[in-house]
Amino acid sequence: MRGLPGLAVLVVALVAGGASAEDEWEQISDGDVTIRVRKRTDIPGGREVWAEGVLDVGLQDIQSVLRDHESFRHWMPYVTESRVLSTGPEGTRVTYTRLDLPVISNRDYVVRVVDEQLLQEDGTGQFRQTWSSENGALPEQKGVVRLRHNQGSWVFTPRGEGKAHFVYRFTVEPGGSIPGFLAGFGQKDAVLDTVRAVEKRARKVAAERTASSQAASKAAPRPL
């Protein structure tokens, strides 16, 4: 899930019911957020997920939230550790995320995150972020299961004032041993929890930015 890679990145892979073939999508939600899932036969236990919808918050603040990986542990469900291990050209960064999940062992993953496209200064354009596994950047930890396959993307496009359309896609394998009773449980909720967490955090950032701007305006000296 950082990508967001966050809760959904792992949980959907752990619990998603499978489509009948790799190239067939199974739609599991058609509400405000459309969610589809399919098997990845090239990855043991792997699943690919596609979620699409509109968030009720401006893209500037969504972009700010998803580029601040260090803060994920404060607001993303089940994320207990999130840090940037290194940075590269044009904002490329290698990040570490650890998840504390009920029932099963803790999981973690290391990914290389690339902001392939950012908003223009005037707020137009798209925000496109991708990530892929970078396991060699950090040794595995005792007692924590490393997710070896983790790749995906967020693509956001402004949709009028204060709204943004998104497509959230990712592929991941669960790692380790998964209890059988988890099969088919909670796959839709996992994705929705991640999407709503991003929306909620972006709204908070937007409110703080507005309050700061208003305070600065009041403090500015008035012309004589």
N, C-alpha and C positions, 0 to 999 in steps of 0.2 A: 501497500500500500502504500511519498515520498512522496511519488510519486509519491502521491501522493502517494509516494509509497507510504501507506499507512495501514490502518486496520483492514480495509477491504482487500488490500493486496495479498494479505495472508488468509483471512477468514474465508473469502469466497473460494479460494483454492482448496481449503480444508473441507468445505461442506457442500460445494456446488454439485447438484445433480447433473449428470452428463448428458450432452446431446448424443444422438445416435451415431454421428460420424464427425470427423475432424472439421469438415467443411460445412456442417450444418449448425446453425445457431438456434438455441432454444430461448424464447422470450419468457422472462420470469417476472417482468413488471412493465405495465403500460400506462402508469399514472403520470404524475408530473415529471418523473424521471423514468425513461425507458431503459430497461436493462436486459441484455442478452448475454448468454454464456455458451461456450462450446469447448469440447475436449481438445487437448493438444497431445496427440498420440506420440509425438517426438520427445515429450518430456514426461517422465514417470509421474503420474498423478496430476499432470499439469492441466490448467484451465485458462482459457482466454475470456476476458470479460469486456463488454462494450456497454457503457452507460452514457446517456445523452439527455439533456434537458436545459432549462434556463434557471439561473440563479438571480435572486432579487437583490442584487448589490452590484456596484460598479466594478468594472474590470481592473481599474487602477489598483483598487484595494485587494482584489483577488490575487493579482500578480505579486503584490507586496507580500502577502501572506505565504504564498507557495514558494517564494524565493528565500524565505527566512526559515531554513531547516532547523536551526538551533532552537527555535521556539516550539517545534512540533510537540515536544514532551509536555508542554503546558496545556495543550488543547485537543490534540488528536487522540481519539479513543485508544486505550491500551498501550500507547507509546510511553515507555518509561525512560528512554534515553534517545537523544537525537543530537548528533554533532557533526560538524564539518571536519573531515580529516585533512583535506588539502584543497587548494583552489588552483585553477589553470587559466589559460587564455580565455578572454571574453566571458568571464563568469563561470566557466566550467568548474564543477566541484565534485569531490568524492565525499559521500556522506555515509554515516553509520546510524542505524536505527535498531532499537531493541524493543520487543513487544512482550508484555506480560499478559498471557492469555489464561482464561479459566480452563480447567480440566487437563489441558495438554502442557508440555514443557514450553518454556520460553523460546521464542524464535528471534533471530536477528538477521540483518542483511546489510550488505555494503553495495552501493550503487554509484555510478557516475551520472551526474545530472547535468543536462545541457539545456540552457534557455535558447532554443533555436530562433525564436522570434519574440521581440518585446514590443509593447505599445510605443507608438510615436509620441513625441512630446505633446502633441495636440490631442492625444487620447484615441487616435484612430489606429487601425490595423488589428493585429491579432497578438495573443500571447500563446506561444507554443513551447512546451517543456517536455523533454524526453528523459528517460533514464534506462540504464542497463547494468547488469551485474558487474561488479569490480571486486571480486572476492580476494584477490591477491593483495589488496591494499591493507588488510588487517587480518591477523591470525584468528582462527576460531577460538571461542572461549569455552572452557569446561562447563558443562551443564546447560549450554544454550545451543539449540539446533540452528545451524546456518542454512538459510534459503539460498540455494546455488543458482537458481534461475529466477530472475526478476527483471522484467523489462516492461515499459509502458510509456504512456504519454497523456498529457492534458493539452487540449486545444480550446482556447476561449476566443469568442468573437463578440464585440459589443452588440447589444440588441436594444437600442433605444437608451433613454436616460436611466441610469442606475440599474441596468440589467445586463446579463451576459449569457450567451449560449455556450454550452460546453459539450465536448466529447471526451470521455475518460476511458482509455483502453489500457489493459495490462494483461500480461501473462506471467504466471508464477507457479511454482510447484510447492507443495506443503512442507516437505522435509520431515524426516523422522517417521515415527509410527503414530497413526491417527486412529482413535477409537471408532469402531464401526457405527456406534449409535449417532455419531455426528453427521453421518451422510444425509444430505438433503435438508439440513437444519440451518436456517438463518441466512441463506445466501443473499436474498434481496436486502434484508435489514443491514447486512454488513456494508454493502455499497452505499445505501442511503445514509447510514451513519457517517460515513466518510464525507460524502457530498455535503450533508447538512453541517458537519463540523467546519468545513472550509467556508461555507456561507456565513455561519455564525461568527467565525473569527474575522472574516472580512468586514462584516457589519461593525464589529467592535473597533477595528482599525479605522474604518471610515468615520465613526463617531468621534474617536480620539483626534483624528486629523482635522475634522471640522471644528471641534472645540479649541484646538491649538491655534487654528487660523483665526478664529473669532477673538481669542485672547490677545493674539499678536496685533490684530487690527485695532482693538481698544487701547492697547498700550502705545501704539504709534503716535508720535507728536502730531497735533493738528496744525494746519497752516494758519498763520496769523492773518 
